[in-house]
Amino acid sequence: MANIKLKLDELNGDLKEILVNLNTLNDSNYSKSSNNIRSLISKIQEEIKTIREEPDGNQYLKRSELYQTMTKQINEKFDSIIEEKKKLKNSIGNELSKTINKKKIINYQR
């Protein structure tokens, strides 16, 4: 039982660390943060597998609401980041199209 509690606490800490990494994610630290998040996700998957294999693994199921809430927050943060990047990409694409069109107009005027 104590072993499971330690594993659950470690799982909780890892989920919180993912949220911290996502909240501080920016263009300058993207590579480092994404690698850290990826390794934490792998670690979490192993922790969950280990907890479920324990005889008292049902303890995990009792606390799953907390983890479901945290995973929803993580998913929402990922969705938010993706949406921001899509908007940025579209904005840059529009600017690029305008520049190309201006260049074409200048060439036609010659």
Biopython code that builds the backbone (N, CA, C, O; Angstrom):
import numpy as np
from Bio.PDB.StructureBuilder import StructureBuilder

atoms = [
    (1, "MET", "N", (0.826, -1.196, 0.000)),
    (1, "MET", "CA", (0.000, 0.000, 0.000)),
    (1, "MET", "C", (0.865, 1.253, 0.000)),
    (1, "MET", "O", (0.610, 2.192, -0.754)),
    (2, "ALA", "N", (1.881, 1.264, 0.842)),
    (2, "ALA", "CA", (2.780, 2.420, 0.890)),
    (2, "ALA", "C", (3.518, 2.566, -0.433)),
    (2, "ALA", "O", (3.793, 3.673, -0.895)),
    (3, "ASN", "N", (3.831, 1.420, -1.030)),
    (3, "ASN", "CA", (4.514, 1.423, -2.315)),
    (3, "ASN", "C", (3.642, 2.076, -3.388)),
    (3, "ASN", "O", (4.130, 2.859, -4.204)),
    (4, "ILE", "N", (2.363, 1.752, -3.380)),
    (4, "ILE", "CA", (1.437, 2.340, -4.350)),
    (4, "ILE", "C", (1.301, 3.836, -4.103)),
    (4, "ILE", "O", (1.269, 4.624, -5.049)),
    (5, "LYS", "N", (1.221, 4.230, -2.831)),
    (5, "LYS", "CA", (1.100, 5.656, -2.513)),
    (5, "LYS", "C", (2.300, 6.422, -3.035)),
    (5, "LYS", "O", (2.150, 7.514, -3.584)),
    (6, "LEU", "N", (3.483, 5.866, -2.871)),
    (6, "LEU", "CA", (4.684, 6.519, -3.403)),
    (6, "LEU", "C", (4.615, 6.643, -4.922)),
    (6, "LEU", "O", (4.972, 7.674, -5.491)),
    (7, "LYS", "N", (4.153, 5.581, -5.565)),
    (7, "LYS", "CA", (4.044, 5.606, -7.028)),
    (7, "LYS", "C", (2.993, 6.614, -7.488)),
    (7, "LYS", "O", (3.188, 7.304, -8.488)),
    (8, "LEU", "N", (1.879, 6.700, -6.758)),
    (8, "LEU", "CA", (0.842, 7.669, -7.096)),
    (8, "LEU", "C", (1.345, 9.098, -6.910)),
    (8, "LEU", "O", (1.056, 9.976, -7.723)),
    (9, "ASP", "N", (2.094, 9.322, -5.842)),
    (9, "ASP", "CA", (2.667, 10.647, -5.611)),
    (9, "ASP", "C", (3.667, 11.009, -6.705)),
    (9, "ASP", "O", (3.720, 12.153, -7.157)),
    (10, "GLU", "N", (4.454, 10.031, -7.124)),
    (10, "GLU", "CA", (5.417, 10.263, -8.202)),
    (10, "GLU", "C", (4.678, 10.570, -9.510)),
    (10, "GLU", "O", (5.080, 11.451, -10.269)),
    (11, "LEU", "N", (3.609, 9.839, -9.754)),
    (11, "LEU", "CA", (2.784, 10.071, -10.941)),
    (11, "LEU", "C", (2.201, 11.483, -10.914)),
    (11, "LEU", "O", (2.220, 12.189, -11.923)),
    (12, "ASN", "N", (1.689, 11.883, -9.766)),
    (12, "ASN", "CA", (1.130, 13.218, -9.591)),
    (12, "ASN", "C", (2.190, 14.287, -9.858)),
    (12, "ASN", "O", (1.921, 15.278, -10.538)),
    (13, "GLY", "N", (3.386, 14.085, -9.326)),
    (13, "GLY", "CA", (4.481, 15.029, -9.547)),
    (13, "GLY", "C", (4.864, 15.131, -11.014)),
    (13, "GLY", "O", (5.136, 16.222, -11.516)),
    (14, "ASP", "N", (4.884, 13.998, -11.700)),
    (14, "ASP", "CA", (5.229, 13.998, -13.128)),
    (14, "ASP", "C", (4.174, 14.725, -13.961)),
    (14, "ASP", "O", (4.508, 15.457, -14.893)),
    (15, "LEU", "N", (2.901, 14.520, -13.622)),
    (15, "LEU", "CA", (1.836, 15.228, -14.338)),
    (15, "LEU", "C", (1.943, 16.735, -14.121)),
    (15, "LEU", "O", (1.763, 17.519, -15.052)),
    (16, "LYS", "N", (2.238, 17.130, -12.886)),
    (16, "LYS", "CA", (2.414, 18.558, -12.596)),
    (16, "LYS", "C", (3.611, 19.121, -13.349)),
    (16, "LYS", "O", (3.570, 20.254, -13.829)),
    (17, "GLU", "N", (4.675, 18.331, -13.452)),
    (17, "GLU", "CA", (5.864, 18.786, -14.172)),
    (17, "GLU", "C", (5.562, 18.988, -15.660)),
    (17, "GLU", "O", (6.084, 19.912, -16.283)),
    (18, "ILE", "N", (4.723, 18.126, -16.220)),
    (18, "ILE", "CA", (4.322, 18.303, -17.616)),
    (18, "ILE", "C", (3.568, 19.624, -17.774)),
    (18, "ILE", "O", (3.813, 20.373, -18.719)),
    (19, "LEU", "N", (2.652, 19.908, -16.847)),
    (19, "LEU", "CA", (1.908, 21.166, -16.915)),
    (19, "LEU", "C", (2.836, 22.369, -16.816)),
    (19, "LEU", "O", (2.660, 23.351, -17.537)),
    (20, "VAL", "N", (3.817, 22.298, -15.931)),
    (20, "VAL", "CA", (4.786, 23.392, -15.797)),
    (20, "VAL", "C", (5.546, 23.577, -17.103)),
    (20, "VAL", "O", (5.722, 24.701, -17.572)),
    (21, "ASN", "N", (6.000, 22.464, -17.694)),
    (21, "ASN", "CA", (6.721, 22.540, -18.966)),
    (21, "ASN", "C", (5.855, 23.143, -20.067)),
    (21, "ASN", "O", (6.336, 23.937, -20.875)),
    (22, "LEU", "N", (4.596, 22.772, -20.097)),
    (22, "LEU", "CA", (3.699, 23.315, -21.118)),
    (22, "LEU", "C", (3.440, 24.804, -20.905)),
    (22, "LEU", "O", (3.361, 25.570, -21.865)),
    (23, "ASN", "N", (3.309, 25.206, -19.651)),
    (23, "ASN", "CA", (3.042, 26.612, -19.359)),
    (23, "ASN", "C", (4.237, 27.506, -19.645)),
    (23, "ASN", "O", (4.065, 28.698, -19.901)),
    (24, "THR", "N", (5.441, 26.956, -19.607)),
    (24, "THR", "CA", (6.639, 27.755, -19.874)),
    (24, "THR", "C", (7.171, 27.538, -21.287)),
    (24, "THR", "O", (8.215, 28.079, -21.650)),
    (25, "LEU", "N", (6.461, 26.756, -22.073)),
    (25, "LEU", "CA", (6.901, 26.441, -23.434)),
    (25, "LEU", "C", (6.881, 27.691, -24.316)),
    (25, "LEU", "O", (5.888, 28.417, -24.361)),
    (26, "ASN", "N", (7.992, 27.928, -25.014)),
    (26, "ASN", "CA", (8.061, 29.009, -25.995)),
    (26, "ASN", "C", (9.020, 28.589, -27.098)),
    (26, "ASN", "O", (9.581, 27.494, -27.063)),
    (27, "ASP", "N", (9.204, 29.467, -28.077)),
    (27, "ASP", "CA", (10.034, 29.112, -29.230)),
    (27, "ASP", "C", (11.486, 28.859, -28.856)),
    (27, "ASP", "O", (12.149, 28.032, -29.481)),
    (28, "SER", "N", (11.989, 29.557, -27.848)),
    (28, "SER", "CA", (13.404, 29.405, -27.507)),
    (28, "SER", "C", (13.702, 28.121, -26.736)),
    (28, "SER", "O", (14.817, 27.604, -26.811)),
    (29, "ASN", "N", (12.727, 27.599, -25.998)),
    (29, "ASN", "CA", (12.978, 26.373, -25.231)),
    (29, "ASN", "C", (12.149, 25.187, -25.728)),
    (29, "ASN", "O", (12.004, 24.189, -25.022)),
    (30, "TYR", "N", (11.612, 25.297, -26.931)),
    (30, "TYR", "CA", (10.706, 24.269, -27.454)),
    (30, "TYR", "C", (11.348, 22.885, -27.492)),
    (30, "TYR", "O", (10.758, 21.909, -27.027)),
    (31, "SER", "N", (12.539, 22.805, -28.038)),
    (31, "SER", "CA", (13.192, 21.504, -28.211)),
    (31, "SER", "C", (13.431, 20.825, -26.863)),
    (31, "SER", "O", (13.121, 19.647, -26.685)),
    (32, "LYS", "N", (13.979, 21.575, -25.932)),
    (32, "LYS", "CA", (14.273, 21.017, -24.608)),
    (32, "LYS", "C", (12.982, 20.612, -23.891)),
    (32, "LYS", "O", (12.892, 19.517, -23.336)),
    (33, "SER", "N", (11.990, 21.500, -23.906)),
    (33, "SER", "CA", (10.734, 21.214, -23.210)),
    (33, "SER", "C", (9.989, 20.043, -23.835)),
    (33, "SER", "O", (9.445, 19.201, -23.121)),
    (34, "SER", "N", (9.962, 19.985, -25.159)),
    (34, "SER", "CA", (9.235, 18.890, -25.802)),
    (34, "SER", "C", (9.905, 17.546, -25.532)),
    (34, "SER", "O", (9.223, 16.539, -25.345)),
    (35, "ASN", "N", (11.231, 17.526, -25.510)),
    (35, "ASN", "CA", (11.931, 16.280, -25.170)),
    (35, "ASN", "C", (11.647, 15.877, -23.730)),
    (35, "ASN", "O", (11.449, 14.698, -23.435)),
    (36, "ASN", "N", (11.628, 16.858, -22.837)),
    (36, "ASN", "CA", (11.339, 16.591, -21.430)),
    (36, "ASN", "C", (9.912, 16.062, -21.274)),
    (36, "ASN", "O", (9.683, 15.106, -20.534)),
    (37, "ILE", "N", (8.966, 16.673, -21.960)),
    (37, "ILE", "CA", (7.569, 16.228, -21.899)),
    (37, "ILE", "C", (7.438, 14.812, -22.442)),
    (37, "ILE", "O", (6.746, 13.976, -21.860)),
    (38, "ARG", "N", (8.101, 14.551, -23.552)),
    (38, "ARG", "CA", (8.047, 13.219, -24.166)),
    (38, "ARG", "C", (8.575, 12.153, -23.200)),
    (38, "ARG", "O", (7.975, 11.087, -23.060)),
    (39, "SER", "N", (9.692, 12.443, -22.538)),
    (39, "SER", "CA", (10.254, 11.459, -21.606)),
    (39, "SER", "C", (9.358, 11.289, -20.383)),
    (39, "SER", "O", (9.235, 10.184, -19.855)),
    (40, "LEU", "N", (8.732, 12.376, -19.929)),
    (40, "LEU", "CA", (7.813, 12.272, -18.794)),
    (40, "LEU", "C", (6.584, 11.438, -19.153)),
    (40, "LEU", "O", (6.093, 10.671, -18.325)),
    (41, "ILE", "N", (6.094, 11.581, -20.358)),
    (41, "ILE", "CA", (4.932, 10.791, -20.790)),
    (41, "ILE", "C", (5.278, 9.306, -20.798)),
    (41, "ILE", "O", (4.481, 8.479, -20.356)),
    (42, "SER", "N", (6.453, 8.970, -21.294)),
    (42, "SER", "CA", (6.883, 7.561, -21.290)),
    (42, "SER", "C", (6.997, 7.042, -19.865)),
    (42, "SER", "O", (6.585, 5.923, -19.561)),
    (43, "LYS", "N", (7.561, 7.874, -19.000)),
    (43, "LYS", "CA", (7.711, 7.490, -17.592)),
    (43, "LYS", "C", (6.343, 7.289, -16.943)),
    (43, "LYS", "O", (6.153, 6.336, -16.187)),
    (44, "ILE", "N", (5.400, 8.168, -17.227)),
    (44, "ILE", "CA", (4.056, 8.067, -16.663)),
    (44, "ILE", "C", (3.371, 6.789, -17.132)),
    (44, "ILE", "O", (2.709, 6.116, -16.342)),
    (45, "GLN", "N", (3.525, 6.453, -18.399)),
    (45, "GLN", "CA", (2.920, 5.223, -18.913)),
    (45, "GLN", "C", (3.465, 4.002, -18.179)),
    (45, "GLN", "O", (2.715, 3.080, -17.860)),
    (46, "GLU", "N", (4.754, 3.994, -17.916)),
    (46, "GLU", "CA", (5.354, 2.886, -17.164)),
    (46, "GLU", "C", (4.847, 2.863, -15.727)),
    (46, "GLU", "O", (4.569, 1.796, -15.181)),
    (47, "GLU", "N", (4.724, 4.047, -15.111)),
    (47, "GLU", "CA", (4.232, 4.121, -13.732)),
    (47, "GLU", "C", (2.809, 3.588, -13.632)),
    (47, "GLU", "O", (2.486, 2.844, -12.706)),
    (48, "ILE", "N", (1.969, 3.960, -14.572)),
    (48, "ILE", "CA", (0.579, 3.490, -14.560)),
    (48, "ILE", "C", (0.531, 1.977, -14.726)),
    (48, "ILE", "O", (-0.235, 1.295, -14.046)),
    (49, "LYS", "N", (1.340, 1.463, -15.620)),
    (49, "LYS", "CA", (1.392, 0.013, -15.833)),
    (49, "LYS", "C", (1.816, -0.695, -14.547)),
    (49, "LYS", "O", (1.229, -1.711, -14.172)),
    (50, "THR", "N", (2.826, -0.163, -13.878)),
    (50, "THR", "CA", (3.314, -0.754, -12.633)),
    (50, "THR", "C", (2.249, -0.699, -11.547)),
    (50, "THR", "O", (2.059, -1.668, -10.812)),
    (51, "ILE", "N", (1.553, 0.431, -11.441)),
    (51, "ILE", "CA", (0.512, 0.579, -10.419)),
    (51, "ILE", "C", (-0.611, -0.423, -10.658)),
    (51, "ILE", "O", (-1.104, -1.033, -9.709)),
    (52, "ARG", "N", (-1.014, -0.598, -11.885)),
    (52, "ARG", "CA", (-2.103, -1.533, -12.190)),
    (52, "ARG", "C", (-1.717, -2.977, -11.909)),
    (52, "ARG", "O", (-2.585, -3.810, -11.649)),
    (53, "GLU", "N", (-0.433, -3.280, -11.957)),
    (53, "GLU", "CA", (0.026, -4.645, -11.686)),
    (53, "GLU", "C", (0.082, -4.952, -10.191)),
    (53, "GLU", "O", (0.164, -6.116, -9.799)),
    (54, "GLU", "N", (0.039, -3.924, -9.363)),
    (54, "GLU", "CA", (0.088, -4.116, -7.909)),
    (54, "GLU", "C", (-1.215, -4.749, -7.416)),
    (54, "GLU", "O", (-2.277, -4.533, -8.000)),
    (55, "PRO", "N", (-1.125, -5.536, -6.331)),
    (55, "PRO", "CA", (-2.341, -6.147, -5.781)),
    (55, "PRO", "C", (-3.384, -5.110, -5.350)),
    (55, "PRO", "O", (-4.585, -5.334, -5.498)),
    (56, "ASP", "N", (-2.923, -3.988, -4.822)),
    (56, "ASP", "CA", (-3.843, -2.933, -4.388)),
    (56, "ASP", "C", (-3.966, -1.836, -5.441)),
    (56, "ASP", "O", (-4.187, -0.671, -5.110)),
    (57, "GLY", "N", (-3.827, -2.202, -6.672)),
    (57, "GLY", "CA", (-3.852, -1.230, -7.757)),
    (57, "GLY", "C", (-5.162, -0.486, -7.902)),
    (57, "GLY", "O", (-5.233, 0.517, -8.612)),
    (58, "ASN", "N", (-6.205, -0.970, -7.233)),
    (58, "ASN", "CA", (-7.489, -0.275, -7.286)),
    (58, "ASN", "C", (-7.407, 1.106, -6.653)),
    (58, "ASN", "O", (-8.246, 1.969, -6.911)),
    (59, "GLN", "N", (-6.399, 1.304, -5.830)),
    (59, "GLN", "CA", (-6.165, 2.620, -5.228)),
    (59, "GLN", "C", (-6.006, 3.657, -6.341)),
    (59, "GLN", "O", (-6.448, 4.799, -6.215)),
    (60, "TYR", "N", (-5.377, 3.241, -7.414)),
    (60, "TYR", "CA", (-5.216, 4.134, -8.568)),
    (60, "TYR", "C", (-6.575, 4.543, -9.114)),
    (60, "TYR", "O", (-6.795, 5.707, -9.451)),
    (61, "LEU", "N", (-7.471, 3.593, -9.196)),
    (61, "LEU", "CA", (-8.790, 3.886, -9.739)),
    (61, "LEU", "C", (-9.545, 4.883, -8.871)),
    (61, "LEU", "O", (-10.299, 5.707, -9.389)),
    (62, "LYS", "N", (-9.352, 4.818, -7.558)),
    (62, "LYS", "CA", (-10.023, 5.750, -6.653)),
    (62, "LYS", "C", (-9.553, 7.181, -6.886)),
    (62, "LYS", "O", (-10.338, 8.123, -6.780)),
    (63, "ARG", "N", (-8.286, 7.339, -7.199)),
    (63, "ARG", "CA", (-7.734, 8.682, -7.379)),
    (63, "ARG", "C", (-7.732, 9.106, -8.841)),
    (63, "ARG", "O", (-7.195, 10.160, -9.181)),
    (64, "SER", "N", (-8.321, 8.300, -9.698)),
    (64, "SER", "CA", (-8.235, 8.581, -11.131)),
    (64, "SER", "C", (-8.893, 9.904, -11.519)),
    (64, "SER", "O", (-8.519, 10.494, -12.532)),
    (65, "GLU", "N", (-9.870, 10.388, -10.735)),
    (65, "GLU", "CA", (-10.501, 11.666, -11.061)),
    (65, "GLU", "C", (-9.477, 12.791, -11.059)),
    (65, "GLU", "O", (-9.508, 13.661, -11.929)),
    (66, "LEU", "N", (-8.583, 12.779, -10.100)),
    (66, "LEU", "CA", (-7.527, 13.794, -10.039)),
    (66, "LEU", "C", (-6.671, 13.723, -11.290)),
    (66, "LEU", "O", (-6.345, 14.750, -11.885)),
    (67, "TYR", "N", (-6.310, 12.522, -11.687)),
    (67, "TYR", "CA", (-5.454, 12.358, -12.854)),
    (67, "TYR", "C", (-6.201, 12.690, -14.138)),
    (67, "TYR", "O", (-5.620, 13.229, -15.080)),
    (68, "GLN", "N", (-7.485, 12.368, -14.172)),
    (68, "GLN", "CA", (-8.278, 12.723, -15.347)),
    (68, "GLN", "C", (-8.361, 14.237, -15.494)),
    (68, "GLN", "O", (-8.285, 14.759, -16.606)),
    (69, "THR", "N", (-8.514, 14.936, -14.386)),
    (69, "THR", "CA", (-8.544, 16.396, -14.417)),
    (69, "THR", "C", (-7.223, 16.949, -14.921)),
    (69, "THR", "O", (-7.198, 17.854, -15.756)),
    (70, "MET", "N", (-6.131, 16.405, -14.415)),
    (70, "MET", "CA", (-4.816, 16.887, -14.831)),
    (70, "MET", "C", (-4.551, 16.567, -16.299)),
    (70, "MET", "O", (-3.981, 17.389, -17.016)),
    (71, "THR", "N", (-4.956, 15.388, -16.749)),
    (71, "THR", "CA", (-4.735, 15.047, -18.158)),
    (71, "THR", "C", (-5.612, 15.910, -19.072)),
    (71, "THR", "O", (-5.211, 16.232, -20.191)),
    (72, "LYS", "N", (-6.804, 16.285, -18.601)),
    (72, "LYS", "CA", (-7.639, 17.201, -19.379)),
    (72, "LYS", "C", (-6.959, 18.563, -19.496)),
    (72, "LYS", "O", (-6.974, 19.180, -20.561)),
    (73, "GLN", "N", (-6.364, 19.028, -18.396)),
    (73, "GLN", "CA", (-5.646, 20.303, -18.434)),
    (73, "GLN", "C", (-4.477, 20.233, -19.408)),
    (73, "GLN", "O", (-4.220, 21.177, -20.155)),
    (74, "ILE", "N", (-3.776, 19.112, -19.391)),
    (74, "ILE", "CA", (-2.641, 18.932, -20.304)),
    (74, "ILE", "C", (-3.136, 18.934, -21.749)),
    (74, "ILE", "O", (-2.548, 19.595, -22.605)),
    (75, "ASN", "N", (-4.218, 18.196, -22.022)),
    (75, "ASN", "CA", (-4.781, 18.163, -23.379)),
    (75, "ASN", "C", (-5.228, 19.549, -23.833)),
    (75, "ASN", "O", (-4.983, 19.946, -24.972)),
    (76, "GLU", "N", (-5.890, 20.284, -22.930)),
    (76, "GLU", "CA", (-6.349, 21.625, -23.272)),
    (76, "GLU", "C", (-5.168, 22.546, -23.563)),
    (76, "GLU", "O", (-5.232, 23.370, -24.475)),
    (77, "LYS", "N", (-4.103, 22.409, -22.798)),
    (77, "LYS", "CA", (-2.919, 23.240, -23.021)),
    (77, "LYS", "C", (-2.284, 22.900, -24.368)),
    (77, "LYS", "O", (-1.901, 23.798, -25.119)),
    (78, "PHE", "N", (-2.172, 21.609, -24.676)),
    (78, "PHE", "CA", (-1.659, 21.202, -25.989)),
    (78, "PHE", "C", (-2.535, 21.777, -27.105)),
    (78, "PHE", "O", (-2.018, 22.308, -28.089)),
    (79, "ASP", "N", (-3.856, 21.672, -26.955)),
    (79, "ASP", "CA", (-4.773, 22.207, -27.962)),
    (79, "ASP", "C", (-4.596, 23.715, -28.120)),
    (79, "ASP", "O", (-4.623, 24.239, -29.233)),
    (80, "SER", "N", (-4.417, 24.402, -27.002)),
    (80, "SER", "CA", (-4.212, 25.847, -27.026)),
    (80, "SER", "C", (-2.933, 26.210, -27.774)),
    (80, "SER", "O", (-2.926, 27.135, -28.586)),
    (81, "ILE", "N", (-1.863, 25.489, -27.504)),
    (81, "ILE", "CA", (-0.581, 25.735, -28.175)),
    (81, "ILE", "C", (-0.720, 25.479, -29.671)),
    (81, "ILE", "O", (-0.234, 26.260, -30.488)),
    (82, "ILE", "N", (-1.382, 24.390, -30.023)),
    (82, "ILE", "CA", (-1.577, 24.053, -31.439)),
    (82, "ILE", "C", (-2.396, 25.139, -32.130)),
    (82, "ILE", "O", (-2.076, 25.544, -33.247)),
    (83, "GLU", "N", (-3.440, 25.606, -31.473)),
    (83, "GLU", "CA", (-4.291, 26.647, -32.055)),
    (83, "GLU", "C", (-3.508, 27.947, -32.258)),
    (83, "GLU", "O", (-3.656, 28.604, -33.288)),
    (84, "GLU", "N", (-2.679, 28.319, -31.282)),
    (84, "GLU", "CA", (-1.842, 29.518, -31.416)),
    (84, "GLU", "C", (-0.899, 29.395, -32.611)),
    (84, "GLU", "O", (-0.738, 30.339, -33.385)),
    (85, "LYS", "N", (-0.286, 28.240, -32.751)),
    (85, "LYS", "CA", (0.656, 28.031, -33.858)),
    (85, "LYS", "C", (-0.060, 28.044, -35.206)),
    (85, "LYS", "O", (0.488, 28.539, -36.191)),
    (86, "LYS", "N", (-1.285, 27.503, -35.260)),
    (86, "LYS", "CA", (-2.060, 27.542, -36.504)),
    (86, "LYS", "C", (-2.364, 28.984, -36.898)),
    (86, "LYS", "O", (-2.242, 29.360, -38.063)),
    (87, "LYS", "N", (-2.763, 29.789, -35.905)),
    (87, "LYS", "CA", (-3.063, 31.194, -36.181)),
    (87, "LYS", "C", (-1.821, 31.919, -36.675)),
    (87, "LYS", "O", (-1.887, 32.701, -37.623)),
    (88, "LEU", "N", (-0.691, 31.659, -36.034)),
    (88, "LEU", "CA", (0.565, 32.281, -36.446)),
    (88, "LEU", "C", (0.932, 31.863, -37.864)),
    (88, "LEU", "O", (1.338, 32.693, -38.677)),
    (89, "LYS", "N", (0.790, 30.579, -38.155)),
    (89, "LYS", "CA", (1.096, 30.062, -39.495)),
    (89, "LYS", "C", (0.210, 30.719, -40.546)),
    (89, "LYS", "O", (0.687, 31.126, -41.605)),
    (90, "ASN", "N", (-1.078, 30.820, -40.248)),
    (90, "ASN", "CA", (-2.003, 31.452, -41.193)),
    (90, "ASN", "C", (-1.674, 32.926, -41.394)),
    (90, "ASN", "O", (-1.741, 33.435, -42.513)),
    (91, "SER", "N", (-1.325, 33.603, -40.324)),
    (91, "SER", "CA", (-0.961, 35.012, -40.408)),
    (91, "SER", "C", (0.278, 35.205, -41.276)),
    (91, "SER", "O", (0.311, 36.084, -42.138)),
    (92, "ILE", "N", (1.285, 34.389, -41.048)),
    (92, "ILE", "CA", (2.516, 34.464, -41.843)),
    (92, "ILE", "C", (2.218, 34.114, -43.300)),
    (92, "ILE", "O", (2.747, 34.748, -44.213)),
    (93, "GLY", "N", (1.378, 33.113, -43.515)),
    (93, "GLY", "CA", (0.994, 32.727, -44.873)),
    (93, "GLY", "C", (0.293, 33.860, -45.603)),
    (93, "GLY", "O", (0.552, 34.099, -46.783)),
    (94, "ASN", "N", (-0.599, 34.563, -44.899)),
    (94, "ASN", "CA", (-1.298, 35.697, -45.510)),
    (94, "ASN", "C", (-0.326, 36.814, -45.868)),
    (94, "ASN", "O", (-0.415, 37.397, -46.948)),
    (95, "GLU", "N", (0.595, 37.109, -44.970)),
    (95, "GLU", "CA", (1.599, 38.144, -45.246)),
    (95, "GLU", "C", (2.464, 37.755, -46.440)),
    (95, "GLU", "O", (2.783, 38.590, -47.286)),
    (96, "LEU", "N", (2.834, 36.498, -46.498)),
    (96, "LEU", "CA", (3.645, 36.013, -47.616)),
    (96, "LEU", "C", (2.882, 36.135, -48.936)),
    (96, "LEU", "O", (3.450, 36.541, -49.949)),
    (97, "SER", "N", (1.611, 35.787, -48.922)),
    (97, "SER", "CA", (0.783, 35.909, -50.127)),
    (97, "SER", "C", (0.683, 37.363, -50.574)),
    (97, "SER", "O", (0.773, 37.659, -51.766)),
    (98, "LYS", "N", (0.499, 38.266, -49.619)),
    (98, "LYS", "CA", (0.428, 39.691, -49.953)),
    (98, "LYS", "C", (1.731, 40.161, -50.588)),
    (98, "LYS", "O", (1.718, 40.898, -51.574)),
    (99, "THR", "N", (2.843, 39.736, -50.025)),
    (99, "THR", "CA", (4.150, 40.124, -50.557)),
    (99, "THR", "C", (4.344, 39.585, -51.967)),
    (99, "THR", "O", (4.833, 40.298, -52.843)),
    (100, "ILE", "N", (3.970, 38.350, -52.187)),
    (100, "ILE", "CA", (4.091, 37.740, -53.523)),
    (100, "ILE", "C", (3.205, 38.482, -54.519)),
    (100, "ILE", "O", (3.621, 38.750, -55.646)),
    (101, "ASN", "N", (1.983, 38.813, -54.104)),
    (101, "ASN", "CA", (1.073, 39.547, -54.992)),
    (101, "ASN", "C", (1.615, 40.935, -55.327)),
    (101, "ASN", "O", (1.512, 41.387, -56.467)),
    (102, "LYS", "N", (2.189, 41.608, -54.333)),
    (102, "LYS", "CA", (2.791, 42.921, -54.588)),
    (102, "LYS", "C", (3.936, 42.799, -55.583)),
    (102, "LYS", "O", (4.087, 43.634, -56.475)),
    (103, "LYS", "N", (4.730, 41.767, -55.426)),
    (103, "LYS", "CA", (5.855, 41.544, -56.340)),
    (103, "LYS", "C", (5.340, 41.307, -57.757)),
    (103, "LYS", "O", (5.914, 41.824, -58.716)),
    (104, "LYS", "N", (4.269, 40.532, -57.901)),
    (104, "LYS", "CA", (3.684, 40.269, -59.221)),
    (104, "LYS", "C", (3.173, 41.564, -59.852)),
    (104, "LYS", "O", (3.369, 41.797, -61.045)),
    (105, "ILE", "N", (2.522, 42.397, -59.054)),
    (105, "ILE", "CA", (1.994, 43.664, -59.564)),
    (105, "ILE", "C", (3.137, 44.551, -60.047)),
    (105, "ILE", "O", (3.038, 45.171, -61.106)),
    (106, "ILE", "N", (4.209, 44.613, -59.283)),
    (106, "ILE", "CA", (5.373, 45.412, -59.677)),
    (106, "ILE", "C", (5.946, 44.890, -60.986)),
    (106, "ILE", "O", (6.303, 45.678, -61.862)),
    (107, "ASN", "N", (6.037, 43.584, -61.128)),
    (107, "ASN", "CA", (6.557, 42.990, -62.368)),
    (107, "ASN", "C", (5.641, 43.280, -63.554)),
    (107, "ASN", "O", (6.134, 43.512, -64.658)),
    (108, "TYR", "N", (4.328, 43.272, -63.358)),
    (108, "TYR", "CA", (3.388, 43.556, -64.437)),
    (108, "TYR", "C", (3.455, 45.023, -64.859)),
    (108, "TYR", "O", (3.244, 45.349, -66.027)),
    (109, "GLN", "N", (3.748, 45.898, -63.908)),
    (109, "GLN", "CA", (3.800, 47.329, -64.196)),
    (109, "GLN", "C", (5.019, 47.703, -65.027)),
    (109, "GLN", "O", (5.041, 48.780, -65.622)),
    (110, "ARG", "N", (6.004, 46.870, -65.083)),
    (110, "ARG", "CA", (7.226, 47.178, -65.836)),
    (110, "ARG", "C", (6.963, 47.094, -67.258)),
    (110, "ARG", "O", (7.864, 47.319, -68.066)),
]
sb = StructureBuilder()
sb.init_structure("model")
sb.init_model(0)
sb.init_chain("A")
sb.init_seg("    ")
for serial, (resi, resn, name, xyz) in enumerate(atoms, 1):
    if name == "N":
        sb.init_residue(resn, " ", resi, " ")
    sb.init_atom(name, np.array(xyz, "f"), 0.0, 1.0, " ", f" {name:<3s}", serial, name[0])
structure = sb.get_structure()
